[in-house]
Amino acid sequence: MTELTKLFEAEHAVLAQFDHSEDLNPVTRDRPIALLEVIGKPVIHHWLERLKTAGVKHITIVSSRFPEQIRQYVKRGERWGFETVKYVSTNSVEAWPTILNKLPTNTNEPCVYVSLNAFPQEPLVRLSNNEDYWVSWQRAQHTTQVAFPVRSLNSLWLINMQMLKKEAHKKLAPNASVHPRARMQEHYVVSDKVVIGSQATVADSVICKDVDVGEATEIRQSLILNNTLLGSHLFLRQVIIDGSFVYDVKTKETLRINDPALFTRLKPSERKVAFYERLLASVLLIITGTLWLGSNTKKKDLRVIHDNSFDGQGTYEELTLTSLETPNPFANRVPWLSAVIIGRVPLFGVREQADSGSVLNEIPGVISAADFCDQNDIDIAISNAYQIHQQSITENLRLAGRWLPKVFMRRI
């Protein structure tokens, strides 16, 4: 029997797909492990590239599940330049002896043995969530070859994220369609026939073929497999999505794309008005009350993204707020203080855009860091982001101290 050297100095190679773990069932119900994608290419594609570079000319592929899909993908191996490709189908593949009994072997010719249940990777790096790794044994005169097993959904996600980071990919397929207002951040791989909608965000993620990403959906550290339709206004972080199947890597929770719980869990949490904001708003209202009582006022209508419906479409909240008719931009929001006290708007929030007909992602507050910056769109956007994500209570109180004297100025 040919020795299982798993070395790359041979011209012959056997690639075997073993019976897979039940943990992979949700994503292997209609495809073999060999065709699961890593950074945009199937596992078998990465092996064939490695084998060809190492000088392999003849390959034999052994599989028990979906052998016709593997045959259709590899065909005669012409895209890699192999001289011969043979296919062997079996009822079950559980161990190498099962495979070797079905293959004619020539002990005079070295042969590489590859598991298609693993992804080729070197040097060896331990994964972050204690997933086991598999290493071929080493002979003194040869270099060890290393591969990670694809045994679970977590390992599939980890391999994609590690390769994405290692290679620092920023790859966008030529026939992918990305809206000009979409944001592509950090590292990413976007495959063929992908459509990414307006205001969508993709960061540190792999999006496979034939995926449609809806408007204002945010995807971070995630793997989106083939033929998936995502709704709009979703926040997806560290998930695997395959069609309607959703897997949360962190909690190992599984959902369906039409499950109401998905949108309840993945949407950004609504901001609550803190007690100190309501208390401070009461004090400010007493101080500034004489300023606006009896003054001319006007109604201001705001349209804010409020929630996501079960099909992923955004729902909106219409806010009608009373403002002072004054040239002082700090004083015109003084009547909003009463809305802060009852919890309708925050005391410290973002500044809405000049176009009052636009839809806002965040509810504006009475006091905003953007009020004290240069009045251009870029500075306002940066100040808004700072207000939402980084502002502390101390900084907010300091902001209120700057805001109060300006309220009583007649002109700005």
C-alpha positions in Angstrom: 0.0 0.0 0.0 1.3 3.4 -0.9 2.6 5.3 2.1 0.5 8.4 3.1 3.3 10.9 2.8 1.0 13.9 2.1 4.0 15.5 0.4 4.1 17.8 -2.6 7.1 16.4 -4.4 5.0 13.9 -6.4 3.4 14.2 -9.9 0.3 12.3 -8.7 -2.3 13.4 -6.1 -5.4 11.8 -4.6 -8.0 14.3 -3.3 -10.7 12.7 -1.1 -13.8 14.1 0.4 -14.6 12.3 3.7 -18.0 12.0 5.3 -18.6 15.4 6.9 -19.7 16.4 10.4 -23.4 17.0 11.2 -22.4 20.5 12.3 -22.0 21.5 8.7 -25.4 20.1 7.6 -27.1 23.5 7.1 -24.6 24.6 4.5 -23.8 21.2 3.0 -27.4 20.2 2.4 -27.1 20.9 -1.4 -23.3 21.1 -1.9 -20.2 19.1 -0.9 -17.6 20.5 1.5 -15.1 20.7 -1.4 -17.3 23.5 -2.9 -17.7 25.6 0.3 -16.0 28.9 -0.5 -13.0 30.4 1.3 -12.3 34.1 0.3 -14.4 33.6 -2.8 -13.0 30.3 -4.1 -14.1 26.7 -3.3 -11.9 24.6 -1.0 -11.0 22.3 -3.8 -9.9 25.3 -5.9 -7.3 26.3 -3.3 -5.9 22.7 -3.2 -5.7 22.4 -7.0 -3.8 25.7 -7.2 -1.4 24.5 -4.5 -0.9 21.1 -6.1 -0.3 22.6 -9.6 2.3 25.0 -8.2 4.0 22.1 -6.5 4.3 20.2 -9.8 1.5 17.7 -9.6 0.2 16.7 -13.1 -2.2 13.9 -12.5 -5.1 14.0 -10.0 -7.8 11.5 -8.8 -10.8 12.9 -7.0 -12.7 10.6 -4.6 -16.1 11.6 -3.3 -19.4 10.2 -2.0 -21.7 13.2 -1.8 -22.5 15.4 -4.9 -19.7 13.9 -7.0 -21.4 15.4 -10.1 -21.0 18.9 -8.7 -17.3 18.4 -8.2 -17.0 16.9 -11.7 -18.8 19.9 -13.2 -16.5 22.4 -11.3 -13.2 20.7 -12.0 -14.0 19.2 -15.4 -10.7 18.1 -17.0 -8.6 20.4 -14.9 -7.8 22.6 -17.9 -8.0 25.9 -15.9 -5.1 24.6 -13.7 -3.2 22.8 -16.5 -3.4 19.2 -15.2 -2.7 16.5 -17.7 -5.2 14.0 -16.4 -8.2 14.1 -14.0 -9.9 10.9 -12.8 -13.1 10.6 -10.7 -14.1 7.9 -8.3 -17.5 7.8 -6.6 -18.1 5.8 -3.5 -21.0 5.2 -1.1 -19.1 6.3 2.0 -15.6 7.7 2.7 -14.6 7.4 6.3 -10.9 6.7 6.3 -7.9 6.5 3.9 -7.8 2.7 3.9 -11.3 2.8 2.3 -10.0 5.0 -0.5 -6.8 3.1 -1.1 -8.7 -0.2 -1.5 -10.6 1.4 -4.4 -7.5 2.9 -6.1 -4.9 1.2 -8.2 -1.5 2.2 -6.6 2.0 2.2 -7.8 4.5 1.9 -5.0 7.3 3.2 -7.3 5.7 6.6 -7.8 5.2 9.0 -4.9 1.7 10.3 -4.5 0.2 13.3 -2.6 -2.9 12.5 -0.4 -5.2 15.5 0.3 -8.3 15.7 2.4 -11.0 17.9 0.9 -12.4 18.3 4.4 -9.5 20.6 5.2 -8.1 23.9 3.9 -4.5 24.3 2.9 -2.7 26.7 5.1 0.8 27.5 6.2 2.5 28.4 8.4 0.5 26.9 11.2 -1.4 29.4 13.3 -3.7 28.4 16.1 -7.2 29.6 15.6 -8.8 31.9 18.2 -11.8 29.8 19.3 -10.0 26.5 20.1 -11.0 24.8 16.9 -8.7 21.7 16.3 -6.2 21.9 13.5 -4.8 19.0 11.4 -1.1 18.7 10.5 0.5 16.2 8.1 3.3 14.2 9.7 6.9 15.2 8.8 9.8 13.3 7.4 13.3 14.6 8.1 14.0 15.4 4.5 10.7 17.1 3.7 8.7 20.2 4.8 5.6 19.7 6.7 2.3 20.7 5.0 -0.4 22.2 7.1 -4.2 22.3 6.7 -7.1 23.4 8.8 -10.1 21.0 9.0 -13.5 22.3 8.0 -15.4 20.5 10.7 -17.9 23.1 11.8 -19.5 26.4 10.8 -17.2 28.1 13.2 -14.1 26.7 11.5 -15.4 27.7 8.1 -15.9 31.3 9.4 -12.5 31.4 11.1 -10.7 30.2 8.0 -12.3 32.9 5.9 -11.6 35.6 8.4 -8.0 34.5 8.9 -7.3 34.3 5.2 -9.0 37.7 4.6 -6.7 39.3 7.2 -3.6 37.4 6.2 -3.8 38.3 2.5 -5.3 41.8 3.2 -7.8 41.3 0.3 -9.6 44.2 -1.3 -11.1 42.3 -4.2 -14.1 43.3 -6.1 -15.3 41.1 -9.1 -15.5 43.0 -12.4 -19.2 42.2 -12.8 -20.2 43.1 -9.3 -22.4 46.1 -8.9 -21.7 48.4 -6.0 -23.8 51.6 -5.5 -21.7 54.8 -5.4 -23.1 55.5 -1.9 -22.1 52.1 -0.5 -19.1 51.9 1.8 -16.4 49.2 1.3 -14.1 49.2 4.3 -11.1 47.3 5.7 -10.7 44.0 3.9 -13.3 42.3 1.7 -13.9 39.9 -1.1 -16.9 40.4 -3.3 -17.5 37.8 -6.0 -19.4 37.6 -9.3 -22.9 39.0 -9.8 -23.1 40.6 -6.4 -25.3 43.7 -6.0 -24.7 46.1 -3.1 -27.3 48.8 -2.5 -27.1 52.4 -1.5 -25.7 53.3 1.9 -24.8 49.6 2.5 -21.5 48.9 4.4 -19.2 45.9 3.9 -16.2 45.5 6.2 -13.9 42.5 6.8 -16.4 40.2 5.0 -16.6 37.7 2.2 -19.6 37.9 -0.1 -19.9 35.0 -2.6 -21.6 34.8 -5.9 -25.1 35.9 -6.7 -25.8 37.9 -3.5 -28.1 40.9 -3.3 -27.4 43.3 -0.4 -30.2 45.7 0.4 -30.1 49.4 1.1 -28.5 50.6 4.3 -27.5 47.0 5.4 -24.3 46.8 7.3 -22.1 43.6 7.1 -19.1 43.2 9.3 -16.8 40.1 9.8 -19.3 37.9 8.1 -19.5 35.2 5.4 -22.4 35.4 2.9 -22.6 32.3 0.8 -24.0 31.9 -2.8 -27.5 32.8 -3.9 -28.5 34.9 -0.9 -31.0 37.8 -0.8 -30.6 40.2 2.1 -33.2 42.8 3.0 -32.5 46.4 3.8 -31.5 48.1 7.1 -29.9 45.0 8.6 -26.9 45.0 10.9 -25.0 41.7 10.4 -21.9 41.0 12.5 -20.0 37.7 12.7 -22.6 35.6 11.0 -22.7 33.0 8.2 -25.7 33.4 5.9 -26.6 30.8 3.3 -29.9 31.5 1.5 -32.4 31.8 4.3 -30.1 30.2 6.9 -28.4 32.4 9.4 -25.7 31.3 11.9 -24.3 33.5 14.6 -20.7 32.6 15.2 -20.5 34.1 18.7 -23.6 32.5 20.2 -23.8 29.5 17.8 -27.5 30.4 17.4 -29.3 29.5 14.2 -32.1 31.4 12.6 -33.9 31.8 9.3 -33.9 35.0 7.2 -37.7 35.3 7.6 -37.6 34.7 11.4 -38.8 37.8 13.3 -36.1 37.2 15.9 -33.4 37.9 13.4 -34.4 41.4 12.9 -35.1 41.9 16.6 -31.6 40.7 17.4 -29.6 42.2 14.6 -31.0 45.7 14.4 -29.1 48.4 16.3 -30.5 48.9 19.7 -32.7 52.0 20.1 -31.2 54.8 22.1 -32.9 55.5 25.4 -32.9 59.0 27.0 -30.8 58.7 30.1 -32.1 59.9 33.4 -29.3 62.6 33.8 -30.4 64.0 30.4 -34.0 64.3 31.5 -32.9 65.9 34.8 -30.6 68.4 33.1 -33.3 69.2 30.5 -35.7 70.1 33.3 -33.1 72.5 34.7 -32.3 74.0 31.3 -36.1 74.4 30.6 -36.5 76.4 33.8 -33.6 78.7 32.9 -34.6 79.2 29.2 -38.4 79.1 29.7 -38.8 82.9 29.6 -36.9 83.0 26.3 -39.4 81.1 24.2 -42.8 81.4 26.1 -44.9 83.7 24.0 -42.4 83.7 21.1 -43.3 82.7 17.5 -42.9 79.0 16.9 -43.1 76.6 14.0 -43.6 72.9 13.5 -40.7 70.7 12.3 -41.3 67.2 10.9 -38.6 64.6 11.1 -38.6 61.1 9.6 -36.4 58.7 11.5 -35.6 55.0 10.8 -37.3 53.3 13.7 -37.4 49.5 13.1 -37.2 46.7 10.6 -40.2 44.7 9.4 -40.1 40.9 9.2 -39.0 41.0 5.6 -36.1 43.3 6.3 -37.7 46.5 5.1 -37.2 49.6 7.1 -40.1 51.2 9.1 -40.1 54.8 10.1 -41.1 57.1 12.9 -42.5 60.5 12.2 -41.6 63.1 14.7 -43.2 66.5 14.9 -41.3 69.0 17.1 -41.8 72.6 17.9 -39.0 75.0 17.1 -38.5 78.8 17.8 -38.6 81.2 14.8 -35.2 82.8 15.6 -32.0 83.4 13.7 -30.1 82.0 16.7 -29.4 78.3 15.7 -28.7 77.4 19.4 -32.1 78.8 20.6 -34.4 77.4 18.0 -34.4 73.9 19.6 -35.1 75.2 23.1 -38.8 73.9 23.0 -37.4 70.4 22.4 -36.4 70.3 26.0 -40.0 69.3 26.9 -39.7 66.4 24.5 -36.5 65.3 26.3 -38.2 65.2 29.6 -40.9 62.8 28.3 -38.2 60.7 26.5 -39.1 61.4 22.9 -35.7 62.9 21.9 -32.3 62.8 23.6 -30.7 66.0 25.1 -27.4 65.2 23.4 -27.8 63.9 19.9 -26.8 64.4 16.3 -27.6 67.3 14.0 -30.0 66.6 11.2 -28.9 67.3 7.6 -30.0 70.4 5.8 -32.4 68.5 3.6 -35.4 68.2 5.9 -37.0 65.6 3.6 -34.2 63.1 4.2 -34.6 60.0 6.3 -32.4 60.1 9.5 -30.7 57.1 11.0 -30.4 58.8 14.4 -32.9 61.1 16.3 -31.4 64.6 16.6 -30.9 66.0 20.1 -31.3 69.5 21.5 -27.5 69.9 21.9 -25.1 68.5 19.3 -21.3 68.6 18.9 -22.0 69.6 15.3 -23.3 72.9 16.5 -19.8 74.0 17.4 -18.0 72.8 14.3 -17.5 74.3 10.8 -20.8 74.1 9.1 -20.0 71.8 6.2 -21.3 68.3 5.5 -18.0 66.5 6.3 -17.5 68.2 9.6 -21.1 67.7 10.6 -20.9 64.0 9.7 -17.7 63.5 11.8 -19.2 65.4 14.7 -22.3 63.3 14.6 -20.3 60.1 14.6 -18.3 61.3 17.5 -21.5 62.3 19.3 -23.1 58.8 18.8 -20.1 56.6 19.6 -17.6 58.4 21.8 -19.2 61.1 23.9 -19.0 60.7 27.6 -21.2 62.2 30.3 -18.4 64.7 31.3 -18.0 65.9 27.7 -21.8 66.2 27.3 -22.0 68.4 30.4 -19.2 70.5 29.1 -21.1 70.8 25.8 -24.2 72.0 27.7 -22.0 74.6 29.4 -20.9 76.0 26.0 -24.5 75.8 24.6 -26.4 77.7 27.4 -24.7 81.1 27.0 -25.2 81.0 23.2 -28.9 80.5 23.6 -29.3 84.0 25.0 -27.3 85.7 22.3 -29.5 87.7 19.9 -27.4 86.9 16.8 -24.8 84.4 15.9 
